[in-house]
Amino acid sequence: MKEWEVRYIEKIDRAEGTKSFRFERPRDFEYLPGQYFFIEIPGEGDRRLVHHFSFSSTPSEPDFIEFTTRIRESEFKQTIDALKLGTLVHVSEIHGEFTLDKRMKKVAFLCGGIGITAAFSNISWAAVTNAEIDIILLYANHNQRAIAFKNEIDGFTGDWFKAVHILSQPEEGWTGLKGHIDAGFIHSQVPDWSERFFYISGPPAMVEAIKKVLAEDVGIPEDKIKTENFLGY
Ligand SMILES: Cc1cc2nc3c(=O)[nH]c(=O)nc-3n(C[C@H](O)[C@H](O)[C@H](O)COP(=O)(O)OP(=O)(O)OC[C@H]3O[C@@H](n4cnc5c(N)ncnc54)[C@H](O)[C@@H]3O)c2cc1C
């Protein structure tokens, strides 16, 4: 198993309560977009705190690796939020198959909340490498303040990409769509759904609900659906 000590270099606000954490990327650090890794940080006394996260960075970025999370009351989240820049942390075990494949010509990412991280890594990779994959992103959140990577997503332009936001509890001023990712929404926003491969990422309850809609209401075969369950939410 490969392991690295990497230096913590930057924290970035992405949405309300949602932050990205960046670390220097070692030269021999290889990963695929949408994969996840284990990170161990120093806690109180001798305690070592371990969590795993999807990369929100893309492998074509040579200088840093990044993950993004919702800051909650847990020991890990409070500790990483207070971590001093320059601290060395332990990173290991890169896993996961939530990765775009250049043989796929048309895909759709269906994401809820923090599930955007693994999709964002893939979409950034497709943009940077001119992967020639036609991508639709359906991104569900509670309200405007919860939308992570909004500017970056809106910055992906070109015929290859379309993003549609949907909010369950939008606040005043929202002119976009209201509701959840259901069959009607998928049919209207992904009219060529029968030609696409589907990726779903987010908290487990949401991933399971969307998978059921895709399989039972839309009629997508299981072998055309890939999921990443963010267990722990
Ligand atoms: C493949 C994968 C990718 C992930 N990517 C991200 C990401 O990009 N961003 C992000 O914020 N989170 C991601 N997660 C979830 C992350 O690992 C944490 O579980 C989550 O952030 C909650 O951490 P916490 O410190 O707030 O809660 P914790 O205090 O760690 O846990 C809250 C509750 O969940 C339970 N729990 C924690 N981890 C697991 C687990 N693995 N399986 C089952 N139960 C568990 C605990 O027992 C506790 O009851 C991912 C998880 C997986 C499996």
The ligand as an SDF file (V2000), in Angstrom:
LIG
                    3D

 53 58  0  0  0  0  0  0  0  0999 V2000
  -16.4670    6.5140   -1.0460 C   0  0  0  0  0  0  0  0  0  0  0  0
  -16.7720    7.6450   -0.1080 C   0  0  0  0  0  0  0  0  0  0  0  0
  -16.4910    8.9410   -0.4970 C   0  0  0  0  0  0  0  0  0  0  0  0
  -16.7750   10.0100    0.3610 C   0  0  0  0  0  0  0  0  0  0  0  0
  -16.5100   11.2840   -0.0550 N   0  0  0  0  0  0  0  0  0  0  0  0
  -16.8220   12.3250    0.7360 C   0  0  0  0  0  0  0  0  0  0  0  0
  -16.5950   13.6690    0.3070 C   0  0  0  0  0  0  0  0  0  0  0  0
  -16.0930   13.9410   -0.7980 O   0  0  0  0  0  0  0  0  0  0  0  0
  -16.9360   14.6600    1.1620 N   0  0  0  0  0  0  0  0  0  0  0  0
  -17.4900   14.4030    2.3910 C   0  0  0  0  0  0  0  0  0  0  0  0
  -17.7970   15.3540    3.1280 O   0  0  0  0  0  0  0  0  0  0  0  0
  -17.7130   13.1630    2.8390 N   0  0  0  0  0  0  0  0  0  0  0  0
  -17.3960   12.1170    2.0170 C   0  0  0  0  0  0  0  0  0  0  0  0
  -17.6240   10.8350    2.4690 N   0  0  0  0  0  0  0  0  0  0  0  0
  -18.1630   10.6360    3.8170 C   0  0  0  0  0  0  0  0  0  0  0  0
  -17.0300   10.8170    4.8500 C   0  0  0  0  0  0  0  0  0  0  0  0
  -16.1630    9.7080    4.8230 O   0  0  0  0  0  0  0  0  0  0  0  0
  -17.6010   10.9950    6.2870 C   0  0  0  0  0  0  0  0  0  0  0  0
  -18.2380    9.8100    6.6740 O   0  0  0  0  0  0  0  0  0  0  0  0
  -18.6000   12.1280    6.3560 C   0  0  0  0  0  0  0  0  0  0  0  0
  -17.9990   13.3150    5.8900 O   0  0  0  0  0  0  0  0  0  0  0  0
  -19.1160   12.3260    7.7870 C   0  0  0  0  0  0  0  0  0  0  0  0
  -18.0340   12.6070    8.6370 O   0  0  0  0  0  0  0  0  0  0  0  0
  -18.2680   13.2590   10.0800 P   0  0  0  0  0  0  0  0  0  0  0  0
  -16.9120   13.4310   10.6830 O   0  0  0  0  0  0  0  0  0  0  0  0
  -19.1200   14.4700    9.9060 O   0  0  0  0  0  0  0  0  0  0  0  0
  -19.1320   12.1930   10.8180 O   0  0  0  0  0  0  0  0  0  0  0  0
  -18.6620   10.9900   11.7370 P   0  0  0  0  0  0  0  0  0  0  0  0
  -18.6560   11.4890   13.1320 O   0  0  0  0  0  0  0  0  0  0  0  0
  -17.4010   10.3730   11.2230 O   0  0  0  0  0  0  0  0  0  0  0  0
  -19.8240    9.9260   11.4810 O   0  0  0  0  0  0  0  0  0  0  0  0
  -21.2190   10.2090   11.5960 C   0  0  0  0  0  0  0  0  0  0  0  0
  -21.9680    8.8760   11.7020 C   0  0  0  0  0  0  0  0  0  0  0  0
  -21.7650    8.0600   10.5370 O   0  0  0  0  0  0  0  0  0  0  0  0
  -21.1660    6.8310   10.8740 C   0  0  0  0  0  0  0  0  0  0  0  0
  -20.1260    6.5630    9.8510 N   0  0  0  0  0  0  0  0  0  0  0  0
  -19.0250    7.3070    9.6150 C   0  0  0  0  0  0  0  0  0  0  0  0
  -18.3290    6.8000    8.5650 N   0  0  0  0  0  0  0  0  0  0  0  0
  -19.0160    5.7120    8.1490 C   0  0  0  0  0  0  0  0  0  0  0  0
  -18.7990    4.7610    7.1290 C   0  0  0  0  0  0  0  0  0  0  0  0
  -17.7470    4.8320    6.2930 N   0  0  0  0  0  0  0  0  0  0  0  0
  -19.7010    3.7680    7.0000 N   0  0  0  0  0  0  0  0  0  0  0  0
  -20.7820    3.6800    7.8020 C   0  0  0  0  0  0  0  0  0  0  0  0
  -21.0290    4.5480    8.8000 N   0  0  0  0  0  0  0  0  0  0  0  0
  -20.1600    5.5380    8.9780 C   0  0  0  0  0  0  0  0  0  0  0  0
  -20.5620    7.0320   12.2480 C   0  0  0  0  0  0  0  0  0  0  0  0
  -20.5050    5.8210   12.9690 O   0  0  0  0  0  0  0  0  0  0  0  0
  -21.5320    8.0230   12.8670 C   0  0  0  0  0  0  0  0  0  0  0  0
  -22.6560    7.3730   13.3650 O   0  0  0  0  0  0  0  0  0  0  0  0
  -17.3550    9.7520    1.6350 C   0  0  0  0  0  0  0  0  0  0  0  0
  -17.6310    8.4440    2.0310 C   0  0  0  0  0  0  0  0  0  0  0  0
  -17.3610    7.3910    1.1780 C   0  0  0  0  0  0  0  0  0  0  0  0
  -17.6810    5.9900    1.6170 C   0  0  0  0  0  0  0  0  0  0  0  0
  1  2  1  0
  2  3  1  0
  2 52  2  0
  3  4  2  0
  4  5  1  0
  4 50  1  0
  5  6  2  0
  6  7  1  0
  6 13  1  0
  7  8  2  0
  7  9  1  0
  9 10  1  0
 10 11  2  0
 10 12  1  0
 12 13  2  0
 13 14  1  0
 14 15  1  0
 14 50  1  0
 15 16  1  0
 16 17  1  0
 16 18  1  0
 18 19  1  0
 18 20  1  0
 20 21  1  0
 20 22  1  0
 22 23  1  0
 23 24  1  0
 24 25  2  0
 24 26  1  0
 24 27  1  0
 27 28  1  0
 28 29  2  0
 28 30  1  0
 28 31  1  0
 31 32  1  0
 32 33  1  0
 33 34  1  0
 33 48  1  0
 34 35  1  0
 35 36  1  0
 35 46  1  0
 36 37  1  0
 36 45  1  0
 37 38  2  0
 38 39  1  0
 39 40  1  0
 39 45  2  0
 40 41  1  0
 40 42  2  0
 42 43  1  0
 43 44  2  0
 44 45  1  0
 46 47  1  0
 46 48  1  0
 48 49  1  0
 50 51  2  0
 51 52  1  0
 52 53  1  0
M  END
$$$$
